[in-house]
Amino acid sequence: MQLLPQSLVATPARRLAVRLLFYGAVLLLALPVAFSQVMIGAIRRSAAPVAAGFSEVQLRSQGIGLRAWVAPGDPRRPAVVLVHGVGDSLESYRDQAEVLRARGHAVLLLDLRGHGGSKTARMTLGGHEREDVRAALAYLRQAGLAPAGFVLMGWSMGAVAVLRAAVVEPEVRAVVAEAPFDTYRDTVAHHAWLLYRIPRWLPLVPLSIAVAEWRADFDADEVDAV
């Protein structure tokens, strides 16, 4: 019988080391990848046919196709852009859009990237979504529908996106933001505890954010509504 070299004998200490390496790899690699998918994987709702009084248009944001519904209005009033939150779509805010139309505003309802009828893309909770809002403003500007400037309305992730867009768009006259979060890191840590009971001090939280940043190509520290 040929005996294994002593260096290959599976002693209890070596078996323990292998287990620790395996579980460490799961904790440091697999779990952050899984949790990052929760952060960047948009939940798509099906798109409905365009509503009466609106036209459906296709926008481009960082090379990604976006769906929007647009209705013209009185050029003396600011055009209004309405932006949904995570897992939602523009259809949810048709009632608000109709009220604004009745007041004479041009209105644009926007599907953010990875949502509704827009093209699939990774979600950044208001990071790249700011550029989606700016693409909507550019469309309205080029179409001659916003000579009096803009009003931006957003909910949750959409609220963060419109707040961040308003900072760099001088023609924005007002922002209505419902339920925005403060910073990307704080909202992820808060929801990690709220949904999974993962404390914010656990390395899994910052590791998952780092993986999400790499996979979706954004800077989490920049996603700051404060």
N, C-alpha and C positions, 0 to 999 in steps of 0.2 A: 504494500500500500504506500502511495506517495503522499507524504504529509505536506500541508500548506506551509509556506514560510511563516515564521512567527509574526511578521509584520501584517499578514493578512488574516490572522485569526481573529474572529469576531468576539472580542472580549466584552464584558458588560459595559466597560467605559466607552469602547468604540461604538457599541450599539446606541448608547445614550447620546454620544456626540452626533451620530447620524440622525437620530430623531430630532435633536435640537436644531440641526441644520435644516432639516425638512420643514419643521414647523416654523422656523424663522423665515424660510423662503416664502411659505404661505402667507405669513403675517406681513412681511415687507414687500412682497411682490404681488401675489394673487389677490389679496384683499384690497390693496390700494387700486389695482386695475378694476376690480369689480365695483368699488364705490365710485371711482371716477366715471364709470359708465352711467351711474345714476345722475351725476352732475352734468354730463354733456350729451346724454341720449334724450332727445326731445320725444315727447309723447304726442303723436300725430292724431288729430281728429279729421274726419273726412270733410272734404270741401263741398259746399252746397252750390247750386246754380246761382248766378248773379241775381241780386234783388232788383225789383223794378225801380227805375230812377237812377240806377248806378251803372257804370261801365266797368268791366273787368280789364285791368291792365297788368302787364308784366314789367317789373322793375329789375334792375341789376344792382347787387351790393357785393363788392369784393368778388365779382365773378359768379355769384349765386343768384339764381332766378327767384324773384319774390312775387307773390300774388297780391293784388290790391283791388279794392273797389273804390271808384271815384265818382263823385257827383259835383257838378259845378255850382257856383253860388254868386252872390253879389260881390263884385270886385272891391267894394268899399269895406267889406268885412274880412278879417283874417281867415285864412283857410285853416281847417282843423284836421289834425292827424290823430287817429285813435289806435292805440297799441295794446294788445292783449298780454296776458301773463303765460306762465309755464303750462304747457299741455293744452292751451286754449287756441282759439282761432278768431278771425275777424267777425264771424257770424254772431258771436256773443254780444257784440256791441252795436248791432244794427239799430236797436231802439234809441240809444244815445245819439247815433248818427242822424236818425230821422228828426229828432228834436232840433239838432243843430242846423240841419237843412231847412227846417221850417223857419228858423231865425235868419236865414239868408246866407249862411256860411257854406263855402265849398268844403267838402268833406272827403277825406281819404281814410279808409279802413285798411289796415295793413296786417298781412300774415308774416310774422317773423320767420327767419330761416328755420327749416326743419319743422314747421308747423303748418297746419291747414293745407292750402294749395301751393305753398312755396316748396322749393327744392330741398332735398335732404341735406342737412349740414349739422355739425356738432354745435350744441348749445353752450353759451358762455354766460348766461344769467345777466345779460346787459352789457357784456364786453363788446363783442363784435356786433351785437344787436343795435348798439348805438349807430353803427354805420348803416344798418337797415333803415332806421328812422331818417338818417340824413339822405339816403337814397330816395325816400318818399318826398322829402322837402325839395330835393333837386328836380324830381319829376314835376311837382306842382309849380315850381318856379319856371321850368322850361315850357310847361303847357300854358303859362300865363294865367294860372288860377290863383295866384297868391300875391297880387300887387300890394296888399295891405299887410303882408307878413303872415305869421303862423301862430296858432295855438296848439300846444301839444298836450294830449291826454293819454295817460298810461296806467296800467294796473299791474302791481307786483313786479315781475321782471320787466314788463313794459314801462312801468313807472321809473325804474332805474335807467332804462334805455333813453327815455325822453328827457330826464333830468340831465344825463350826461351829454345828450345831443344839444340841449339848450345852451350849455356852457360854450360851445364852439360855433353856434349859429346865431349871429347878431340880429336876424330878422324875427326871432321868436319873441312874441309879445306877452305870452303867458304860458304857464305850465300847470296842469292839473294832475297831481300824482297821488294815486290811491294805493296804500299798502306797499310802499317801497321798502326794501331792506336798507341797512346802513352800508355795510361792506361785504364783499364776497366771502372773505374768511369768517366773519362773524356769523353770517347766515348759514354757511355750511356747518360750522361748529354747532350752532343752535339746532339745526334740523337733524344733525347726527345724534344729538342727545334726545330730541323730541321723538324721532321715529325709531331709533335703534338703541337708545340708551348708551351711546358711545360718548364718554366724557371728552371734553375738548383738549385735555392734557395728554390724551393717548396719542402716540406718534402716528397712528393710523389716519388721523384727520389731516395733518399737514402733508403727509405722504400722498394721500389720495388727491389733495388739491394740486400737489406738484405733478402728479401723473396726468390730471385733467388739463393743466396748463400745457404740458408737452403734447398731449393728444389733440387738443383743440387750438393750439398755437395762440395763446393769449396770456396776459399778465394779470393774475388774480388781484394784485395790489392796486392795479389801475381801476378795477371795478369797485368804485367807492362813490356812493351817492351823497356822502356828507360834504 
